[in-house]
Amino acid sequence: MLKRTSINIVNKTLETNSSWKVLDIGCGYTANKNANTIADVQDLSNFYKGRNFVQILEKNLPFNDKEFDFVIASHVLEHVE
């Protein structure tokens, strides 16, 4: 779990590097405001209208190696088999 201080550091880092491609994966309804791409197993495309949302349908992620400069995966590890 990210502590508030950690979230602040992440947000400051992302705001300082605004050209980065950022993926927030497994975020549910609480995607980071700096994420360019949001991914989840739930279909949240209606919730994230106007943002790049990708629904994860398989165990293999549909992204290329080195596609993102920064990835946020908070509260995800406990759901991975």
N, C-alpha and C positions, 0 to 999 in steps of 0.2 A: 504494500500500500504506500502511495506517495504521501509524504507529510506536506503540510502547507509550505514549509520552507523549500522543499524539493520542487513543488509545483511552481513556486515563484522563480526559482533558478531556471527551470525548464522554460517558463514563459519569457523570462528576460533573455535567455539564450536565443530563443526563436525570434523574438522581436528584434534582436540585434542582427540576426541573420535572415532577414525577411525574404531573401531570394532562394532560400533553401526549399527543397521539396520535402514536405512533412506528411507522414502517414500516422494516423491515429487508428489503431486496430483494436477491435473488441471493446470499444468505448460505450456502446449502448447509446443512451440519450445525452451523454455528457462529453461530446467531442471537444478537443482542445480548439480554441478559437483560431489558432495559428495553423491548423492542419489543412493542407491542400487536398488531401485524400482521406476519406473516412471509410473504414471497412468493418463489417460485423457479420455474424452468421444470421442475425435477424434482418428482415427486409425493412430498413429504416429509410428507404429512398424518399418517401413522402415527408418524413420528419426533416430530412436534410435537403430539401428542394433548393436548387440553386448552388449546391456544393457537389463536389465529385464524390459520390458514394458508390462503393463496390460491395456487393453482397458476397460473402464467402460461402461457396457451395461445396467445396471439396477440401480434403486435408492439405492438398498442395496449394499454396497461395498463388494467386494469378498475377504476380508481379515479377519483373525482371530483377536480376542481381544488380545491386548498386543503383536502383531506380530512385531511391530516396536518400536524402542527406541525414534525416533524423526520423526515428520511429518511436512512437509512444505506444506501449502495450501494458497499461496499468490494469491490474486485476484480471489478467489473462492467463497467466501460467497455471493457475489452479484448475483451469478448464481444459488443459491440453493433456491428452492421453499419452 
